[in-house]
Amino acid sequence: MKSQLIGFLMSFWISFSLALYFHSGEREEKCVIEDIPSDTLVTGNYKVQKWDIHIRDFLDSAPGLGMFVTVTSPTSEVILKKLYGPTATFSFTSYLSGEHVICLQSNSTKLVAFAGSKLRIHLDIRIGEHFLDEAAVQAKDKVNEVQVRVEHLLEQIHHISREQNYEREREEKFRKTSEQTNSNILWWAVVQTIILVSIGIWQIKSLRDFFIAKKLV
């Protein structure tokens, strides 16, 4: 019962992942943006399929094609830049909180004018600690199995704690920005009021001087 409960909690906490697929030209670069807390392990898995004009469908894989994976930090610093095969796993650890850009581009050597093949890229991005290896867990005895699952659950709790701290930082930053914006709007309204009052006084004075000069008053 305890093992089942831990397994349920594990399946709940490790659901921080992004799975998608998209189409790309053979020489085209595609990027995704992930908002990631600091000191967080990010693991990505991808598979590339190539369009076959004869069967008019995507092949199971794209033999002969590799993918350049480039990851840049919120400060535009390159964290990862490496060439992988048509199917691969990559990982990196963020050292800053913020939006990280993950880009994939094939290593096709064809000229742009002749690189007309269409690719389908399946991408799965997981944010957080290492995921539990069920095969390794099953190989252990019951006591060790519970211990491994508890340790992994604690890792996920730490990850969630970092996520919450990051969200609090973003909320505080947004609050400060909102307060600064409201303050700027208030001062701009005060300046506008002063300008309008000054213009009104100047117009009244000019009109009064005009009437006095014309001896109308």
C-alpha positions as CSV (number, residue, x, y, z in Angstrom):
1,M,0.0,0.0,0.0
2,K,2.8,2.4,0.9
3,S,4.6,1.6,-2.3
4,Q,1.5,2.2,-4.3
5,L,1.0,5.5,-2.6
6,I,4.5,6.6,-3.3
7,G,4.1,5.5,-6.9
8,F,1.0,7.6,-7.2
9,L,2.7,10.7,-5.8
10,M,5.6,10.1,-8.1
11,S,3.4,10.0,-11.2
12,F,1.8,13.3,-9.9
13,W,5.0,15.2,-9.3
14,I,7.0,14.2,-12.4
15,S,4.4,15.6,-14.8
16,F,6.5,18.7,-15.7
17,S,7.1,18.0,-19.3
18,L,6.4,19.4,-22.7
19,A,5.8,17.0,-25.6
20,L,5.1,18.3,-29.1
21,Y,6.0,17.8,-32.7
22,F,6.4,20.4,-35.5
23,H,7.4,20.5,-39.2
24,S,10.6,22.1,-40.4
25,G,12.4,22.7,-43.6
26,E,15.6,20.7,-44.2
27,R,17.8,23.9,-43.6
28,E,15.3,25.7,-41.3
29,E,16.0,26.4,-37.6
30,K,13.1,25.9,-35.2
31,C,13.2,27.2,-31.6
32,V,11.1,26.8,-28.5
33,I,11.2,29.0,-25.4
34,E,11.0,27.6,-21.9
35,D,10.8,29.6,-18.7
36,I,13.1,27.7,-16.3
37,P,14.1,28.3,-12.7
38,S,17.8,28.4,-11.8
39,D,19.7,25.3,-10.9
40,T,17.3,23.1,-12.8
41,L,18.1,20.1,-14.9
42,V,16.4,20.1,-18.3
43,T,16.3,16.9,-20.4
44,G,15.2,16.8,-24.0
45,N,14.4,13.9,-26.3
46,Y,13.8,14.3,-30.0
47,K,13.2,12.2,-33.1
48,V,13.4,13.4,-36.7
49,Q,11.3,12.0,-39.5
50,K,11.8,12.8,-43.1
51,W,9.1,13.2,-45.7
52,D,9.2,10.6,-48.5
53,I,7.8,11.8,-51.8
54,H,7.2,8.3,-53.1
55,I,5.1,7.0,-50.2
56,R,3.9,10.5,-49.4
57,D,4.4,10.0,-45.7
58,F,7.0,10.5,-43.1
59,L,9.6,7.8,-42.6
60,D,10.2,6.3,-39.2
61,S,13.6,8.1,-39.0
62,A,15.8,10.4,-41.1
63,P,19.0,8.4,-41.7
64,G,22.0,10.5,-42.6
65,L,20.6,13.6,-41.0
66,G,21.8,15.0,-37.7
67,M,20.5,17.9,-35.6
68,F,22.4,20.8,-34.2
69,V,20.9,21.6,-30.7
70,T,21.6,25.1,-29.4
71,V,20.5,26.3,-26.0
72,T,20.9,30.0,-25.0
73,S,20.3,31.5,-21.5
74,P,18.2,34.6,-20.7
75,T,21.5,36.6,-21.2
76,S,21.9,35.2,-24.7
77,E,24.9,33.0,-23.5
78,V,25.2,29.7,-25.3
79,I,24.8,26.9,-22.7
80,L,24.8,24.0,-25.2
81,K,25.7,23.7,-28.8
82,K,26.2,20.2,-30.1
83,L,25.5,17.9,-33.1
84,Y,23.4,14.8,-32.4
85,G,22.0,12.1,-34.6
86,P,18.4,11.8,-36.0
87,T,17.3,10.5,-32.6
88,A,19.0,11.7,-29.4
89,T,18.7,12.9,-25.8
90,F,20.3,16.1,-24.6
91,S,20.4,17.8,-21.3
92,F,21.6,21.0,-19.6
93,T,21.4,22.7,-16.2
94,S,20.1,26.3,-16.0
95,Y,22.2,28.7,-13.8
96,L,19.9,31.6,-14.3
97,S,16.1,31.9,-14.0
98,G,14.3,33.1,-17.0
99,E,13.5,32.2,-20.6
100,H,15.8,29.7,-22.3
101,V,15.8,29.3,-26.0
102,I,16.2,25.7,-27.4
103,C,16.8,25.6,-31.1
104,L,17.1,22.6,-33.5
105,Q,18.5,22.6,-37.0
106,S,19.5,19.8,-39.3
107,N,23.1,19.4,-40.5
108,S,22.0,19.2,-44.1
109,T,24.7,20.3,-46.5
110,K,22.3,21.0,-49.3
111,L,21.9,24.6,-50.7
112,V,18.8,26.3,-49.5
113,A,17.4,26.2,-53.0
114,F,17.7,22.4,-53.2
115,A,16.9,21.6,-49.6
116,G,13.2,21.1,-50.1
117,S,12.6,18.1,-47.9
118,K,10.2,18.5,-45.1
119,L,11.1,17.2,-41.6
120,R,8.8,16.3,-38.7
121,I,10.5,16.7,-35.3
122,H,9.1,15.1,-32.2
123,L,10.4,16.9,-29.1
124,D,9.9,16.0,-25.5
125,I,11.3,18.4,-22.9
126,R,11.3,17.5,-19.2
127,I,12.1,20.1,-16.6
128,G,13.3,18.9,-13.2
129,E,15.5,16.3,-11.6
130,H,16.4,13.0,-13.1
131,F,13.4,10.8,-13.9
132,L,12.9,7.5,-12.1
133,D,14.3,4.4,-13.9
134,E,11.6,1.9,-13.4
135,A,13.7,-1.0,-14.7
136,A,16.4,-0.2,-12.1
137,V,13.8,0.1,-9.4
138,Q,12.3,-3.3,-10.2
139,A,15.7,-5.0,-10.0
140,K,16.0,-4.0,-6.4
141,D,14.3,-5.6,-3.4
142,K,11.2,-4.0,-1.8
143,V,13.0,-2.1,0.9
144,N,15.4,-0.5,-1.5
145,E,12.6,0.1,-4.0
146,V,10.7,2.2,-1.4
147,Q,13.9,4.0,-0.5
148,V,14.7,4.9,-4.1
149,R,11.2,6.1,-4.7
150,V,11.2,8.3,-1.5
151,E,14.6,9.8,-2.5
152,H,13.3,10.5,-6.0
153,L,10.1,12.0,-4.5
154,L,12.2,14.3,-2.3
155,E,14.1,15.5,-5.4
156,Q,10.8,16.3,-7.1
157,I,9.7,18.2,-4.0
158,H,12.9,20.3,-4.1
159,H,12.3,21.0,-7.8
160,I,8.7,22.2,-7.0
161,S,10.1,24.4,-4.2
162,R,12.5,26.0,-6.7
163,E,9.6,26.5,-9.1
164,Q,7.6,28.2,-6.3
165,N,10.5,30.4,-5.3
166,Y,10.9,31.4,-9.0
167,E,7.2,32.2,-9.3
168,R,7.4,34.4,-6.2
169,E,10.4,36.2,-7.7
170,R,8.5,36.8,-10.9
171,E,5.4,38.0,-8.9
172,E,7.6,40.4,-6.9
173,K,9.2,41.7,-10.0
174,F,5.8,42.2,-11.7
175,R,4.5,43.9,-8.6
176,K,7.5,46.3,-8.5
177,T,7.0,47.0,-12.2
178,S,3.3,47.7,-11.7
179,E,4.0,50.0,-8.8
180,Q,6.6,51.9,-10.8
181,T,4.2,52.1,-13.8
182,N,1.4,53.4,-11.6
183,S,3.8,56.0,-10.0
184,N,4.9,57.2,-13.4
185,I,1.3,57.5,-14.6
186,L,0.5,59.5,-11.4
187,W,3.4,61.9,-11.9
188,W,2.6,62.3,-15.6
189,A,-1.0,63.2,-14.7
190,V,0.4,65.8,-12.2
191,V,2.7,67.2,-14.9
192,Q,-0.1,67.4,-17.4
193,T,-2.4,69.1,-14.9
194,I,0.4,71.7,-14.1
195,I,1.0,72.3,-17.8
196,L,-2.8,72.7,-18.5
197,V,-3.2,75.1,-15.6
198,S,-0.1,77.1,-16.6
199,I,-1.4,77.4,-20.2
200,G,-4.8,78.5,-18.9
201,I,-3.3,81.2,-16.7
202,W,-1.1,82.3,-19.6
203,Q,-4.1,82.6,-22.0
204,I,-6.1,84.5,-19.4
205,K,-3.2,86.9,-18.8
206,S,-2.6,87.3,-22.6
207,L,-6.3,88.0,-23.2
208,R,-6.5,90.5,-20.3
209,D,-3.4,92.3,-21.6
210,F,-5.0,92.4,-25.1
211,F,-8.2,94.0,-23.7
212,I,-6.2,96.5,-21.7
213,A,-4.1,97.4,-24.8
214,K,-7.2,98.0,-26.8
215,K,-8.7,99.9,-24.0
216,L,-11.7,97.6,-23.9
217,V,-11.6,97.4,-20.1
